[in-house]
Amino acid sequence: MSNVSIAHTITKFDAKLSQALSGQRLAKCRYKTTAKQVAKYPSVCVSVPYIDVRAQVTDFTPLFPHIQAMLENAQDGIIRSLYESSDGTLGQVTDSDLSISACIAYLEAESQGTRLTKEFIEAWFDSSVSDYVFALITEKLGYGDTDNLTPDQELTVKKHVNGYRGMYSALAGGKTMYQPNQIASLRRVLDIVDTDDTCEKLKARLIKMSETPKMEELLEL
């Protein structure tokens, strides 16, 4: 894998060792063996440069129809939302209701509302985080190589991994609160995994939680 070559070597994915080169991201193709099916292929990864849209895309014209369709769908969603919130009595909408900034706000709200559900976070954890957590817990417990665990050791590690999975998925609930040590532990994991939109949103949720006054502090006011 190279920072300067236009070709990037695909290598075996190792949750503990694989990482992107400086200034790049790690793209992964993961396949898992389950009780019902053996993994179709070995899991692999490749370090690739981030896409610099402004530098690499000089002509956005081909994207315009897709952007137009996205904004029109957002406008339709805004109208539906306003109509339903008026209990079917909506008589008109304004240009400001349907402006680009309004569409962006709608898309952000829709993304926040539909993606950060318990089910979505669980699926995200399984595909993007569980391998890292499995390797970290295995190392912390002193079990050595993840490929040579005894059945009892693997069961113990999986219980801890499921604990993390449950704590992350619970962040979909607005009333979820954790202790400072739990917040720190969850944030440490997010700091080492490949960042994405979900990762950043969960980080923001944990940061906000850590800044929320505790009940004892409120009682002292």
C-alpha positions in Angstrom: 0.0 0.0 0.0 1.4 3.3 -0.9 0.7 7.0 -0.4 1.9 7.9 -3.9 1.1 4.8 -6.1 -2.2 4.8 -8.0 -2.4 1.0 -7.2 -3.2 -0.1 -3.6 -2.4 -3.6 -2.4 -5.3 -5.7 -0.9 -4.1 -7.6 2.2 -5.7 -10.0 4.7 -7.7 -8.1 7.3 -6.6 -8.4 10.9 -8.8 -6.5 13.4 -5.8 -6.0 15.7 -3.1 -5.1 13.2 -4.6 -3.7 10.0 -4.6 0.0 9.7 -4.6 2.7 7.1 -1.5 4.6 6.0 -1.1 8.2 7.1 -3.7 10.4 5.4 -5.7 7.5 4.1 -8.6 5.4 5.1 -8.9 1.6 5.5 -11.5 0.0 3.2 -12.6 -3.4 4.3 -14.4 -6.4 2.8 -15.4 -8.7 5.7 -16.8 -12.1 5.6 -17.8 -14.1 8.6 -18.3 -17.7 9.3 -21.6 -18.4 11.1 -23.3 -21.5 12.5 -25.1 -21.9 9.2 -22.5 -20.9 6.7 -18.7 -20.8 6.2 -17.3 -17.4 5.1 -17.4 -17.1 1.4 -14.0 -15.4 1.1 -11.2 -14.4 3.5 -11.7 -10.9 4.9 -9.4 -8.4 3.2 -8.6 -4.7 3.5 -6.8 -2.0 1.5 -5.5 1.5 2.4 -6.8 4.0 0.0 -6.6 7.8 -0.3 -9.6 9.9 0.9 -11.6 11.4 -1.9 -10.9 15.1 -2.2 -14.1 16.1 -4.0 -12.9 19.7 -4.7 -9.6 18.6 -6.1 -10.7 15.6 -8.1 -14.1 16.6 -9.4 -13.7 19.7 -11.6 -17.0 19.2 -13.4 -20.0 18.6 -11.2 -22.5 18.8 -14.1 -23.1 15.0 -14.1 -24.0 15.2 -10.4 -26.6 17.9 -10.8 -29.5 15.6 -11.8 -28.9 13.4 -8.8 -28.7 16.5 -6.5 -31.8 17.9 -8.0 -33.7 14.6 -7.4 -32.4 14.5 -3.8 -33.6 18.0 -3.1 -37.0 17.4 -4.7 -37.4 14.3 -2.6 -36.6 16.3 0.5 -39.1 18.9 -0.5 -41.8 16.2 -0.9 -40.8 15.0 2.6 -41.1 18.5 4.0 -44.5 19.0 2.5 -45.7 15.7 3.8 -44.4 16.4 7.3 -46.0 19.9 7.4 -49.3 18.5 6.0 -49.4 15.6 8.6 -48.4 17.9 11.5 -51.3 20.2 10.6 -53.6 17.2 10.8 -54.5 17.5 7.2 -55.4 21.2 7.2 -52.3 22.7 5.5 -53.3 25.3 3.0 -50.0 26.5 1.6 -46.2 26.3 1.9 -43.7 29.1 1.3 -40.4 29.3 -0.6 -38.5 29.4 2.7 -40.2 26.2 3.8 -38.8 24.5 0.7 -35.4 26.3 0.3 -32.1 24.5 -0.1 -31.2 25.2 3.6 -34.6 23.8 4.6 -33.9 20.7 2.5 -30.5 20.3 4.1 -32.0 20.6 7.6 -34.7 18.0 6.7 -32.1 15.6 5.3 -30.0 15.9 8.5 -33.0 15.4 10.7 -34.0 12.4 8.6 -30.6 10.9 8.8 -30.4 11.4 12.5 -33.8 9.9 13.0 -33.6 6.9 10.7 -30.0 5.9 11.0 -29.3 6.1 14.8 -31.9 3.5 15.7 -31.1 0.7 18.1 -31.2 -1.8 15.1 -29.0 0.4 12.9 -26.4 0.9 15.6 -26.3 -2.9 16.3 -25.8 -3.6 12.6 -23.1 -0.9 12.4 -21.4 -2.3 15.5 -21.4 -5.9 14.0 -19.9 -4.8 10.7 -17.5 -2.0 11.8 -16.6 -2.4 15.5 -17.1 -5.9 16.8 -13.8 -7.2 15.5 -11.8 -4.4 17.1 -13.5 -4.9 20.4 -13.0 -8.6 20.2 -9.3 -8.2 19.7 -9.0 -5.5 22.4 -10.8 -7.6 25.0 -8.8 -10.7 24.1 -5.6 -8.8 24.7 -6.8 -7.2 27.9 -7.8 -10.5 29.3 -4.4 -11.9 28.4 -5.8 -14.6 26.2 -3.2 -14.1 23.4 -4.1 -14.7 19.8 -7.7 -14.4 18.8 -7.4 -17.4 16.5 -6.4 -19.7 19.3 -9.0 -19.1 22.0 -10.5 -22.0 23.9 -14.3 -22.3 23.7 -14.6 -20.9 27.3 -12.3 -18.0 26.5 -14.2 -17.2 23.3 -17.5 -17.3 25.2 -16.1 -14.9 27.8 -14.9 -12.5 25.2 -18.2 -12.6 23.3 -20.1 -11.7 26.5 -17.9 -8.6 26.8 -18.3 -7.7 23.2 -22.1 -8.0 23.5 -21.9 -5.7 26.5 -20.3 -3.0 24.4 -22.8 -3.7 21.6 -25.7 -3.1 24.0 -24.2 0.1 25.4 -23.7 1.6 22.0 -27.2 0.6 20.8 -28.7 2.1 23.9 -27.3 5.5 22.7 -30.2 5.6 20.3 -32.4 6.4 23.3 -32.3 10.1 24.2 -32.5 9.4 28.0 -29.6 7.0 28.2 -26.9 8.1 30.6 -23.6 6.5 31.5 -21.0 6.9 34.3 -17.8 8.8 33.3 -15.7 5.7 33.2 -18.2 4.0 30.9 -18.2 7.1 28.6 -14.4 7.1 28.5 -14.3 3.4 27.6 -16.9 3.8 24.8 -15.0 6.8 23.4 -11.7 5.0 23.5 -13.1 2.4 21.2 -14.5 5.0 18.8 -11.1 6.7 18.7 -9.4 3.6 17.3 -12.0 2.3 14.8 -12.4 3.7 11.3 -14.4 6.9 11.6 -17.6 7.3 9.7 -20.9 9.2 10.1 -22.3 6.9 12.7 -19.0 6.9 14.7 -19.0 10.7 14.7 -22.6 10.9 15.8 -22.0 8.5 18.7 -18.9 10.4 19.7 -21.0 13.6 19.8 -23.6 11.9 21.9 -21.0 10.7 24.4 -19.4 14.1 24.6 -22.8 15.7 25.2 -23.5 13.1 27.9 -20.2 13.8 29.6 -21.0 17.5 29.7 -24.5 17.0 31.2 -24.7 18.1 34.9 -25.1 15.1 37.2 -28.2 15.0 39.5 -26.0 15.7 42.5 -24.6 18.9 40.8 -28.2 20.0 40.0 -29.3 19.5 43.6 -26.4 21.7 44.8 -27.6 24.7 42.7 
